[in-house]
Amino acid sequence: MKIEIEHPQPGRVIVRPQGRLDADTAQGLKEQLQEIAQAGPESVVVDMQAVDFIDSSGLSALVSGLKALRQHGGTLNLSKPQTQALTALRLTLLDRVFPIFPSVEEALSEGDLLAP
Protein backbone atom coordinates (compact mmCIF):
# COMPACT_ATOMS: atom_id res chain seq x y z
CA MET A 1 0.00 0.00 0.00
CA LYS A 2 1.21 3.45 -0.90
CA ILE A 3 0.46 6.32 1.50
CA GLU A 4 0.90 9.94 0.48
CA ILE A 5 1.03 12.69 3.11
CA GLU A 6 0.27 16.34 2.33
CA HIS A 7 0.42 19.43 4.54
CA PRO A 8 -1.82 21.92 2.68
CA GLN A 9 -1.96 24.37 5.62
CA PRO A 10 -0.33 24.66 9.03
CA GLY A 11 -2.03 22.23 11.39
CA ARG A 12 -3.77 20.36 8.54
CA VAL A 13 -2.69 17.02 7.10
CA ILE A 14 -4.14 14.94 4.28
CA VAL A 15 -3.33 11.22 4.34
CA ARG A 16 -3.99 9.41 1.06
CA PRO A 17 -3.74 5.62 1.34
CA GLN A 18 -4.02 3.72 -1.94
CA GLY A 19 -5.07 0.13 -2.55
CA ARG A 20 -6.16 -2.43 -0.02
CA LEU A 21 -6.27 -1.50 3.66
CA ASP A 22 -6.14 -4.94 5.23
CA ALA A 23 -4.13 -7.13 7.62
CA ASP A 24 -1.06 -6.89 5.38
CA THR A 25 -1.06 -3.08 5.06
CA ALA A 26 -2.95 -1.60 8.03
CA GLN A 27 0.13 -1.36 10.26
CA GLY A 28 1.71 1.16 7.89
CA LEU A 29 -1.30 3.48 8.10
CA LYS A 30 -1.49 3.06 11.86
CA GLU A 31 2.17 4.06 12.23
CA GLN A 32 1.76 7.08 9.93
CA LEU A 33 -1.24 8.36 11.91
CA GLN A 34 0.57 7.87 15.21
CA GLU A 35 3.61 9.79 13.92
CA ILE A 36 1.35 12.66 12.83
CA ALA A 37 -0.33 12.65 16.26
CA GLN A 38 3.06 12.80 18.01
CA ALA A 39 3.89 15.98 16.06
CA GLY A 40 1.15 17.86 17.91
CA PRO A 41 -2.48 18.82 17.47
CA GLU A 42 -3.40 18.37 13.86
CA SER A 43 -6.56 18.19 11.84
CA VAL A 44 -6.11 15.07 9.74
CA VAL A 45 -8.19 14.01 6.75
CA VAL A 46 -7.85 10.44 5.50
CA ASP A 47 -8.80 10.58 1.82
CA MET A 48 -10.36 7.16 1.20
CA GLN A 49 -10.96 7.65 -2.53
CA ALA A 50 -8.16 5.29 -3.61
CA VAL A 51 -8.87 2.62 -0.95
CA ASP A 52 -10.62 -0.14 -2.87
CA PHE A 53 -10.97 -2.54 0.09
CA ILE A 54 -10.90 -2.25 3.88
CA ASP A 55 -11.21 -5.02 6.46
CA SER A 56 -11.28 -5.07 10.26
CA SER A 57 -7.52 -4.50 10.45
CA GLY A 58 -7.88 -1.36 8.34
CA LEU A 59 -10.77 -0.15 10.45
CA SER A 60 -8.69 -0.81 13.56
CA ALA A 61 -5.84 1.28 12.15
CA LEU A 62 -8.24 4.19 11.64
CA VAL A 63 -9.61 3.85 15.19
CA SER A 64 -6.07 3.70 16.59
CA GLY A 65 -5.16 6.84 14.64
CA LEU A 66 -8.28 8.62 15.89
CA LYS A 67 -7.42 7.78 19.50
CA ALA A 68 -3.82 8.92 19.10
CA LEU A 69 -4.87 12.21 17.50
CA ARG A 70 -7.51 12.90 20.14
CA GLN A 71 -4.97 12.30 22.90
CA HIS A 72 -2.82 15.03 21.36
CA GLY A 73 -5.68 17.46 20.73
CA GLY A 74 -6.16 16.58 17.07
CA THR A 75 -9.05 15.37 14.93
CA LEU A 76 -9.47 12.76 12.22
CA ASN A 77 -12.02 13.06 9.42
CA LEU A 78 -12.61 10.70 6.52
CA SER A 79 -13.41 11.76 2.97
CA LYS A 80 -14.69 10.08 -0.17
CA PRO A 81 -14.92 6.45 0.96
CA GLN A 82 -15.76 4.04 -1.84
CA THR A 83 -18.85 1.86 -1.55
CA GLN A 84 -17.16 -1.11 0.13
CA ALA A 85 -15.40 1.07 2.71
CA LEU A 86 -18.56 3.05 3.45
CA THR A 87 -20.49 -0.20 3.90
CA ALA A 88 -17.82 -1.51 6.31
CA LEU A 89 -17.94 1.74 8.29
CA ARG A 90 -21.74 1.60 8.49
CA LEU A 91 -21.93 -2.10 9.42
CA THR A 92 -19.51 -1.55 12.30
CA LEU A 93 -21.25 1.72 13.29
CA LEU A 94 -17.95 3.54 12.84
CA ASP A 95 -19.79 6.00 10.61
CA ARG A 96 -21.07 7.37 13.93
CA VAL A 97 -17.53 7.71 15.28
CA PHE A 98 -15.76 9.21 12.26
CA PRO A 99 -16.96 12.36 10.55
CA ILE A 100 -17.31 11.35 6.87
CA PHE A 101 -17.29 13.99 4.16
CA PRO A 102 -17.95 13.89 0.41
CA SER A 103 -14.72 15.76 -0.42
CA VAL A 104 -11.30 16.47 1.03
CA GLU A 105 -12.00 20.20 0.91
CA GLU A 106 -15.17 19.82 3.00
CA ALA A 107 -13.38 17.53 5.44
CA LEU A 108 -10.62 20.12 5.85
CA SER A 109 -13.16 22.83 6.55
CA GLU A 110 -15.50 20.42 8.38
CA GLY A 111 -18.38 21.03 6.01
CA ASP A 112 -21.51 18.96 5.44
CA LEU A 113 -21.30 15.35 6.54
CA LEU A 114 -22.45 12.53 4.29
CA ALA A 115 -25.78 11.20 5.55
CA PRO A 116 -25.34 7.93 7.48
ABEGO torsion letter per residue (X at the ends): XBBBBBBABBGBBBBBBBEBBBAAAAAAAAAAAAAAAAAEBBBBBBBAAABABBBAAAAAAAAAAAAAAAAAGBBBBBBGBBAAAAAAAAAAGAAAABBBBABAAAAAAGBBBBBX
